[in-house]
Amino acid sequence: MTIDSYYDGTKDTAVPNKESIIPNFISGLKLYEKTSFTQICMKDSRELIQADLKNVLKSIEESKSKRIIVTMGTYTMPDAARFLKQNLLRHDQVIIFTASMIPIVGFAPSDGPFSLGFSIAKSQDLENNIYVCMNGKVFSPEEVVKVIAEGRFASIIGEGK
């Protein structure tokens, strides 16, 4: 999960933090609304297994929150959003998946702060459903794909919202 990672030169790649930095980042924004955080796992999304996705599903099913933002790695985010869409029994929440191509901490510029801010803003306007918010666009789980060559997400059926 790049948004919540650091660069490890010995591995020549971004490595997930042991604990999420997102709660501290969000608290620094001085938002008017109360926020809460649940850390489910800190893994490279390519290492997620079915049990991890089931834990995300369970956490959302049991949440009292009506607006939820799920941060995760870009490689499997579309698949995770589709998994949730197929398996979530509740339909009374706005659920947004978001991520970044560059870690928030240690890199400038990073798309992570924008992805989080855009997702927070869109969570207030979107109807109850599951979405992926990346690169200033809102996508449905069914349409979203990661275009590695462009370093961004796109729709396989149109322009997104």
Short mmCIF file of the C-alpha atoms (twelve columns), coordinates in Angstrom:
data_MODEL
# 
_entry.id   MODEL 
# 
loop_
_atom_site.group_PDB 
_atom_site.id 
_atom_site.type_symbol 
_atom_site.label_atom_id 
_atom_site.label_alt_id 
_atom_site.label_comp_id 
_atom_site.label_asym_id 
_atom_site.label_seq_id 
_atom_site.Cartn_x 
_atom_site.Cartn_y 
_atom_site.Cartn_z 
_atom_site.pdbx_PDB_model_num 
ATOM 1   C CA . MET A 1   0.000   0.000   0.000   1 
ATOM 2   C CA . THR A 2   2.046   2.872   -1.309  1 
ATOM 3   C CA . ILE A 3   -0.015  5.649   0.307   1 
ATOM 4   C CA . ASP A 4   1.075   4.393   3.736   1 
ATOM 5   C CA . SER A 5   4.634   3.248   2.921   1 
ATOM 6   C CA . TYR A 6   8.250   4.318   3.095   1 
ATOM 7   C CA . TYR A 7   11.058  3.764   0.628   1 
ATOM 8   C CA . ASP A 8   13.483  0.984   1.564   1 
ATOM 9   C CA . GLY A 9   16.688  1.391   -0.430  1 
ATOM 10  C CA . THR A 10  17.873  -2.099  0.473   1 
ATOM 11  C CA . LYS A 11  14.806  -3.529  -1.255  1 
ATOM 12  C CA . ASP A 12  14.586  -0.765  -3.900  1 
ATOM 13  C CA . THR A 13  10.866  -0.443  -3.312  1 
ATOM 14  C CA . ALA A 14  8.212   1.080   -1.087  1 
ATOM 15  C CA . VAL A 15  7.452   -0.978  2.019   1 
ATOM 16  C CA . PRO A 16  4.259   -0.596  4.098   1 
ATOM 17  C CA . ASN A 17  4.667   1.127   7.468   1 
ATOM 18  C CA . LYS A 18  4.102   -1.023  10.553  1 
ATOM 19  C CA . GLU A 19  1.411   1.437   11.703  1 
ATOM 20  C CA . SER A 20  -0.656  3.761   9.528   1 
ATOM 21  C CA . ILE A 21  0.364   7.431   9.337   1 
ATOM 22  C CA . ILE A 22  -3.062  8.380   7.988   1 
ATOM 23  C CA . PRO A 23  -4.726  9.060   11.388  1 
ATOM 24  C CA . ASN A 24  -2.034  11.660  12.203  1 
ATOM 25  C CA . PHE A 25  -2.223  13.102  8.708   1 
ATOM 26  C CA . ILE A 26  -6.018  13.491  8.903   1 
ATOM 27  C CA . SER A 27  -5.920  14.964  12.425  1 
ATOM 28  C CA . GLY A 28  -3.542  17.622  11.121  1 
ATOM 29  C CA . LEU A 29  -6.221  18.766  8.670   1 
ATOM 30  C CA . LYS A 30  -8.435  20.043  11.518  1 
ATOM 31  C CA . LEU A 31  -11.596 18.690  9.905   1 
ATOM 32  C CA . TYR A 32  -14.918 19.727  11.388  1 
ATOM 33  C CA . GLU A 33  -16.325 16.220  11.315  1 
ATOM 34  C CA . LYS A 34  -15.254 13.546  13.770  1 
ATOM 35  C CA . THR A 35  -13.180 10.780  12.222  1 
ATOM 36  C CA . SER A 36  -12.307 7.319   13.416  1 
ATOM 37  C CA . PHE A 37  -9.830  4.788   12.084  1 
ATOM 38  C CA . THR A 38  -9.595  1.035   11.866  1 
ATOM 39  C CA . GLN A 39  -6.329  -0.543  10.786  1 
ATOM 40  C CA . ILE A 40  -6.999  -3.954  9.257   1 
ATOM 41  C CA . CYS A 41  -3.640  -4.866  7.776   1 
ATOM 42  C CA . MET A 42  -0.476  -3.173  6.561   1 
ATOM 43  C CA . LYS A 43  0.583   -5.114  3.479   1 
ATOM 44  C CA . ASP A 44  1.654   -4.565  -0.074  1 
ATOM 45  C CA . SER A 45  -1.649  -5.083  -1.894  1 
ATOM 46  C CA . ARG A 46  -0.025  -7.762  -4.054  1 
ATOM 47  C CA . GLU A 47  0.303   -9.826  -0.853  1 
ATOM 48  C CA . LEU A 48  -3.374  -9.566  0.156   1 
ATOM 49  C CA . ILE A 49  -5.167  -12.853 0.574   1 
ATOM 50  C CA . GLN A 50  -8.872  -13.677 0.645   1 
ATOM 51  C CA . ALA A 51  -8.892  -13.557 4.459   1 
ATOM 52  C CA . ASP A 52  -7.683  -9.916  4.338   1 
ATOM 53  C CA . LEU A 53  -10.526 -8.949  2.009   1 
ATOM 54  C CA . LYS A 54  -12.992 -10.760 4.252   1 
ATOM 55  C CA . ASN A 55  -11.655 -8.749  7.215   1 
ATOM 56  C CA . VAL A 56  -12.260 -5.510  5.280   1 
ATOM 57  C CA . LEU A 57  -15.773 -6.708  4.447   1 
ATOM 58  C CA . LYS A 58  -16.485 -7.662  8.070   1 
ATOM 59  C CA . SER A 59  -15.175 -4.354  9.395   1 
ATOM 60  C CA . ILE A 60  -17.404 -2.384  7.018   1 
ATOM 61  C CA . GLU A 61  -20.436 -4.596  7.694   1 
ATOM 62  C CA . GLU A 62  -20.025 -3.976  11.446  1 
ATOM 63  C CA . SER A 63  -19.199 -0.271  11.214  1 
ATOM 64  C CA . LYS A 64  -21.568 2.377   12.515  1 
ATOM 65  C CA . SER A 65  -20.084 4.847   10.028  1 
ATOM 66  C CA . LYS A 66  -22.095 5.914   7.003   1 
ATOM 67  C CA . ARG A 67  -19.080 7.244   5.080   1 
ATOM 68  C CA . ILE A 68  -16.006 5.043   4.838   1 
ATOM 69  C CA . ILE A 69  -12.716 5.571   3.053   1 
ATOM 70  C CA . VAL A 70  -10.563 2.493   2.500   1 
ATOM 71  C CA . THR A 71  -6.909  3.117   1.699   1 
ATOM 72  C CA . MET A 72  -4.986  0.338   0.066   1 
ATOM 73  C CA . GLY A 73  -2.448  -0.459  -2.601  1 
ATOM 74  C CA . THR A 74  -3.121  0.384   -6.210  1 
ATOM 75  C CA . TYR A 75  -2.358  -3.036  -7.672  1 
ATOM 76  C CA . THR A 76  -5.395  -4.803  -6.250  1 
ATOM 77  C CA . MET A 77  -7.698  -1.899  -5.372  1 
ATOM 78  C CA . PRO A 78  -10.096 -2.473  -8.318  1 
ATOM 79  C CA . ASP A 79  -10.376 -6.164  -7.380  1 
ATOM 80  C CA . ALA A 80  -10.992 -5.306  -3.711  1 
ATOM 81  C CA . ALA A 81  -13.717 -2.808  -4.663  1 
ATOM 82  C CA . ARG A 82  -15.385 -5.429  -6.877  1 
ATOM 83  C CA . PHE A 83  -15.126 -8.023  -4.069  1 
ATOM 84  C CA . LEU A 84  -16.853 -5.630  -1.685  1 
ATOM 85  C CA . LYS A 85  -19.525 -4.770  -4.270  1 
ATOM 86  C CA . GLN A 86  -20.311 -8.483  -4.727  1 
ATOM 87  C CA . ASN A 87  -20.314 -9.394  -1.035  1 
ATOM 88  C CA . LEU A 88  -21.435 -6.411  1.034   1 
ATOM 89  C CA . LEU A 89  -24.926 -6.917  2.408   1 
ATOM 90  C CA . ARG A 90  -25.391 -3.326  3.576   1 
ATOM 91  C CA . HIS A 91  -26.401 -0.580  1.178   1 
ATOM 92  C CA . ASP A 92  -26.592 2.377   3.577   1 
ATOM 93  C CA . GLN A 93  -23.008 3.614   3.299   1 
ATOM 94  C CA . VAL A 94  -20.773 5.569   0.963   1 
ATOM 95  C CA . ILE A 95  -17.610 3.495   0.637   1 
ATOM 96  C CA . ILE A 96  -14.642 4.934   -1.214  1 
ATOM 97  C CA . PHE A 97  -11.437 3.124   -2.069  1 
ATOM 98  C CA . THR A 98  -8.428  5.372   -2.615  1 
ATOM 99  C CA . ALA A 99  -4.670  5.087   -2.811  1 
ATOM 100 C CA . SER A 100 -1.591  6.799   -4.175  1 
ATOM 101 C CA . MET A 101 1.233   6.042   -6.542  1 
ATOM 102 C CA . ILE A 102 3.735   7.831   -4.268  1 
ATOM 103 C CA . PRO A 103 3.965   7.529   -0.437  1 
ATOM 104 C CA . ILE A 104 2.665   10.477  1.608   1 
ATOM 105 C CA . VAL A 105 5.725   10.673  3.858   1 
ATOM 106 C CA . GLY A 106 9.200   11.241  2.467   1 
ATOM 107 C CA . PHE A 107 8.262   12.163  -1.092  1 
ATOM 108 C CA . ALA A 108 7.238   15.444  -2.624  1 
ATOM 109 C CA . PRO A 109 5.055   15.741  -4.433  1 
ATOM 110 C CA . SER A 110 2.861   12.814  -3.478  1 
ATOM 111 C CA . ASP A 111 -0.607  12.241  -4.880  1 
ATOM 112 C CA . GLY A 112 -1.638  10.747  -1.509  1 
ATOM 113 C CA . PRO A 113 -2.805  13.966  0.174   1 
ATOM 114 C CA . PHE A 114 -4.883  14.881  -2.862  1 
ATOM 115 C CA . SER A 115 -6.389  11.367  -3.055  1 
ATOM 116 C CA . LEU A 116 -7.418  11.542  0.596   1 
ATOM 117 C CA . GLY A 117 -8.797  15.074  0.355   1 
ATOM 118 C CA . PHE A 118 -10.692 14.334  -2.845  1 
ATOM 119 C CA . SER A 119 -12.157 11.194  -1.274  1 
ATOM 120 C CA . ILE A 120 -13.212 13.045  1.872   1 
ATOM 121 C CA . ALA A 121 -14.911 15.733  -0.221  1 
ATOM 122 C CA . LYS A 122 -16.638 13.241  -2.533  1 
ATOM 123 C CA . SER A 123 -17.836 11.145  0.413   1 
ATOM 124 C CA . GLN A 124 -20.082 14.049  1.360   1 
ATOM 125 C CA . ASP A 125 -21.726 14.236  -2.084  1 
ATOM 126 C CA . LEU A 126 -22.015 10.693  -3.396  1 
ATOM 127 C CA . GLU A 127 -25.025 8.438   -2.942  1 
ATOM 128 C CA . ASN A 128 -24.712 5.242   -0.916  1 
ATOM 129 C CA . ASN A 129 -22.602 2.866   -2.975  1 
ATOM 130 C CA . ILE A 130 -19.030 1.690   -3.502  1 
ATOM 131 C CA . TYR A 131 -16.581 3.856   -5.442  1 
ATOM 132 C CA . VAL A 132 -12.926 4.207   -6.354  1 
ATOM 133 C CA . CYS A 133 -11.623 7.791   -6.228  1 
ATOM 134 C CA . MET A 134 -8.315  8.315   -7.998  1 
ATOM 135 C CA . ASN A 135 -6.701  11.025  -10.106 1 
ATOM 136 C CA . GLY A 136 -9.569  13.453  -9.526  1 
ATOM 137 C CA . LYS A 137 -12.200 11.052  -10.863 1 
ATOM 138 C CA . VAL A 138 -14.857 8.840   -9.323  1 
ATOM 139 C CA . PHE A 139 -15.143 5.335   -10.752 1 
ATOM 140 C CA . SER A 140 -17.469 2.421   -10.151 1 
ATOM 141 C CA . PRO A 141 -15.822 -0.871  -9.171  1 
ATOM 142 C CA . GLU A 142 -17.042 -2.443  -12.422 1 
ATOM 143 C CA . GLU A 143 -15.269 0.040   -14.674 1 
ATOM 144 C CA . VAL A 144 -12.010 0.989   -12.951 1 
ATOM 145 C CA . VAL A 145 -8.595  -0.246  -14.072 1 
ATOM 146 C CA . LYS A 146 -5.049  0.725   -13.225 1 
ATOM 147 C CA . VAL A 147 -3.121  1.871   -16.304 1 
ATOM 148 C CA . ILE A 148 0.477   1.288   -15.257 1 
ATOM 149 C CA . ALA A 149 1.948   2.894   -18.388 1 
ATOM 150 C CA . GLU A 150 0.125   6.161   -17.561 1 
ATOM 151 C CA . GLY A 151 0.560   5.957   -13.785 1 
ATOM 152 C CA . ARG A 152 -3.140  6.488   -13.168 1 
ATOM 153 C CA . PHE A 153 -6.558  4.895   -13.128 1 
ATOM 154 C CA . ALA A 154 -9.083  4.923   -15.945 1 
ATOM 155 C CA . SER A 155 -12.494 3.640   -16.914 1 
ATOM 156 C CA . ILE A 156 -12.935 0.769   -19.316 1 
ATOM 157 C CA . ILE A 157 -16.407 2.086   -20.270 1 
ATOM 158 C CA . GLY A 158 -16.145 5.853   -20.260 1 
ATOM 159 C CA . GLU A 159 -14.797 8.881   -18.481 1 
ATOM 160 C CA . GLY A 160 -15.837 8.226   -14.878 1 
ATOM 161 C CA . LYS A 161 -17.620 10.913  -12.841 1 
# 
